[in-house]
Amino acid sequence: MKISIRHRYIKKIPVLEVVSEEYKNATLPLVIYYHGWQSSKELSLTQARKLARKGMRVILPDAMNHGERKTGPISPIPSVTFWSSIQYNIIEFAQLVRHFDKQGLIESGKIGVGGVSMGGITTCALLTQHSEVKVAACMMGTPKPSRYIERVMDRSVEMDYFVPQDLPLLLSWVMHYDLSNNAEKLAQRPVLFWHGTEDPKIPYEDVAEFYQMIEGEPYAKNSQFITGSGEGHLVKGEMMDVVANFFAKELDL
């Protein structure tokens, strides 16, 4: 199967559209997949190809402050550029979906979202507000973003970094997108969580505690959590295959 990789701009958002050459103009399930912090859309191509081979149209956007949208150094204040990038991802999600919906290229409302690290945080945030998302995969992200901000505040004291004391207030929008405070928004949708036990960047225990909280709840009956025993902050090829198979199964491909 030949895979088409098309670089384009959708309302000035730089994206890669990855889809089977044979079906690039066909109505297909749409999956938007987000890259991680200080990464770029090109580094998600391996995962995108695996998804496209299953019969999906995959859109890889560059987050604000990343890839083609990198305009300068990140803020010297920890976490500011990070959360700004996530906020833009969330804001622009509906614009990307609308573009393909207007062209009649989304099959029967089959919309999926996924991502790694910062992209996984974006994924969990989108689940709190976007019921049109039918399937999702959070890879080494966190469904507890408010806790992540608390960790930044705590660490800034330990490491003697300057962080404005009103940072939590400046980022107060995050609590409205905190899946751990809105777990019922899972709404029985198929959601895959994966996290390595030795992740040095986003703590494994935050995801594990979240899943322990939701396990057995009716709204989470189609959620699943895979532990990467001994794994760090990296999604390997074998796990990318699991993600591709998960989306294919849940999108009825």
C-alpha positions in Angstrom: 0.0 0.0 0.0 1.4 3.4 -1.0 1.0 6.1 1.6 0.5 9.7 0.6 2.1 12.3 2.8 0.9 15.8 1.9 2.2 18.9 3.5 -0.5 21.6 3.6 -1.8 24.6 5.6 -5.3 24.5 7.0 -6.3 28.0 8.1 -2.6 28.7 8.4 -2.0 25.6 10.6 0.8 23.6 9.2 -0.1 19.9 9.0 0.9 16.6 7.3 -2.0 14.7 5.9 -1.2 11.0 5.9 -3.5 8.6 4.0 -3.5 5.7 1.5 -2.8 7.1 -1.9 -5.7 5.0 -3.2 -8.2 6.6 -0.9 -6.9 10.1 -0.4 -10.0 11.6 -1.8 -12.4 9.1 -0.2 -14.6 9.5 2.9 -12.6 8.0 5.8 -12.3 8.0 9.5 -10.3 11.0 10.6 -7.6 10.8 13.3 -5.8 13.9 14.6 -2.5 13.0 16.2 -0.5 15.4 18.3 3.3 15.4 18.9 5.1 16.0 22.1 7.0 18.9 23.7 9.8 20.4 21.7 9.0 17.9 18.9 7.3 18.4 15.5 4.7 16.8 13.3 7.4 15.0 11.2 8.4 12.9 14.3 4.9 11.4 14.5 5.1 10.0 10.9 5.9 6.4 11.9 2.7 6.3 14.0 0.7 8.1 11.3 1.8 5.6 8.6 0.7 2.7 10.8 -2.7 4.3 11.3 -3.1 5.2 7.6 -2.4 1.6 6.5 -5.4 0.6 8.5 -7.6 2.9 6.4 -7.7 6.2 8.3 -6.9 9.8 7.2 -4.3 11.0 9.8 -3.6 14.7 10.4 -0.4 15.7 12.1 -0.4 19.4 13.2 2.5 21.4 14.3 1.7 22.8 17.8 2.2 26.5 18.3 5.9 27.2 19.2 6.9 24.0 17.5 8.1 22.9 14.1 7.2 25.4 11.4 5.6 27.6 14.1 8.7 28.0 16.2 9.4 31.7 16.2 12.0 32.0 19.0 13.2 30.7 22.3 10.7 29.3 24.8 9.7 31.4 27.9 12.3 31.4 30.6 9.4 30.9 33.1 8.8 27.1 33.4 5.6 25.7 31.9 4.4 28.9 30.2 5.2 28.0 26.6 4.2 24.4 27.3 0.6 25.3 28.3 0.3 27.9 25.7 1.1 25.2 23.1 -1.5 22.9 24.5 -4.1 25.6 24.6 -3.6 26.4 20.9 -3.9 22.6 20.1 -7.3 22.6 21.9 -8.5 25.8 20.2 -7.5 24.6 16.7 -8.9 21.1 17.0 -12.4 22.1 16.0 -11.1 24.1 13.1 -9.3 21.1 11.7 -12.3 18.8 12.1 -14.6 21.5 10.5 -12.3 21.6 7.4 -12.6 18.0 6.6 -16.3 17.8 7.6 -17.2 20.6 5.2 -15.5 18.6 2.4 -17.6 15.5 3.3 -14.4 13.5 4.0 -15.2 12.2 7.5 -16.9 8.8 7.5 -20.1 8.7 9.7 -18.7 11.0 12.3 -15.7 8.7 13.0 -13.3 11.1 14.6 -10.3 10.0 16.7 -7.7 11.9 18.6 -4.4 10.8 20.1 -0.9 12.0 21.0 2.3 11.5 22.9 3.4 13.4 26.0 2.2 17.0 25.5 0.0 15.5 22.7 -1.4 13.0 25.2 -2.3 15.8 27.6 -4.0 17.6 24.7 -5.9 14.4 24.0 -7.2 14.1 27.5 -8.2 17.7 27.6 -10.2 17.4 24.3 -12.1 14.5 25.8 -13.6 16.9 28.5 -15.2 19.2 25.9 -15.6 17.4 22.6 -18.2 14.7 22.5 -17.6 14.3 18.8 -14.4 12.5 19.5 -15.3 8.8 19.3 -11.9 7.1 20.1 -8.8 8.4 21.8 -5.3 7.3 22.8 -3.2 9.1 25.4 0.4 7.9 25.2 2.6 8.9 28.2 0.5 12.0 28.8 -1.6 12.8 31.8 -5.3 13.1 32.6 -4.3 15.1 35.7 -3.0 18.4 34.2 -3.8 20.4 37.4 -1.6 18.1 39.3 1.2 18.6 36.7 1.0 22.4 37.3 1.3 21.8 41.1 4.4 19.7 40.5 5.9 22.6 38.5 5.3 25.0 41.3 6.8 22.6 43.9 9.8 21.9 41.7 10.4 25.6 41.1 10.9 26.1 44.8 13.2 23.1 45.1 15.3 24.1 42.1 15.1 27.9 42.8 13.5 28.7 39.5 11.4 31.8 39.2 7.7 31.1 38.7 5.1 33.8 39.3 3.0 32.9 42.3 -0.2 33.6 40.3 0.8 31.0 37.6 -2.0 28.7 38.7 -4.5 31.6 38.2 -3.0 32.4 34.8 -3.5 28.8 33.9 -6.9 28.5 35.5 -8.4 27.4 32.2 -6.6 24.1 32.7 -9.0 22.9 35.4 -11.9 23.0 33.0 -10.0 20.6 30.8 -8.8 18.3 33.6 -10.1 14.8 32.8 -9.5 13.6 36.4 -12.1 16.2 37.6 -14.5 15.4 34.7 -14.0 11.6 34.4 -17.7 11.1 33.5 -16.9 12.8 30.2 -15.3 9.6 29.1 -18.9 8.6 28.4 -18.1 5.0 27.6 -15.9 6.0 24.7 -13.0 3.7 23.8 -9.9 5.4 25.3 -6.4 3.8 25.5 -3.9 5.0 28.1 -0.2 3.8 28.0 2.6 4.9 30.3 6.0 3.7 31.2 6.8 3.0 34.9 10.2 4.7 34.6 9.0 7.8 32.9 11.2 10.7 34.2 9.1 13.5 32.7 5.4 12.7 33.4 4.9 10.5 36.4 3.5 7.1 35.9 1.6 7.2 39.2 -0.6 10.1 38.0 -2.1 8.0 35.2 -2.2 4.8 37.3 -4.1 6.6 40.1 -6.5 8.0 37.6 -7.2 4.6 36.1 -7.6 3.1 39.5 -10.2 5.8 40.2 -12.3 5.2 37.1 -11.9 1.4 36.8 -15.2 -0.3 37.2 -17.2 2.9 36.6 -19.9 2.6 33.9 -18.6 5.7 32.1 -15.1 4.1 31.8 -16.2 0.6 30.7 -14.4 1.0 27.3 -11.2 2.6 28.7 -8.0 0.5 29.1 -4.6 1.2 30.6 -1.4 -0.5 29.5 1.6 -0.3 31.7 5.0 -0.2 30.1 7.0 -2.0 32.7 10.5 -0.6 32.9 9.8 1.8 30.0 10.7 5.5 30.0 9.5 8.5 28.0 9.4 6.8 24.6 6.8 5.0 22.6 8.4 2.1 20.7 7.3 0.6 17.4 5.5 -2.4 19.0 3.3 0.0 21.0 2.6 2.0 17.9 1.2 -1.1 16.3 -1.0 -1.6 19.4 -2.3 2.0 18.9 -3.0 1.4 15.2 -4.9 -1.8 15.9 -6.8 -0.1 18.7 -8.0 2.7 16.4 -8.8 0.2 13.6 -10.9 -1.9 15.9 -12.8 0.9 17.5 -13.4 2.7 14.3 -14.7 -0.5 12.7 -12.1 -0.8 10.0 
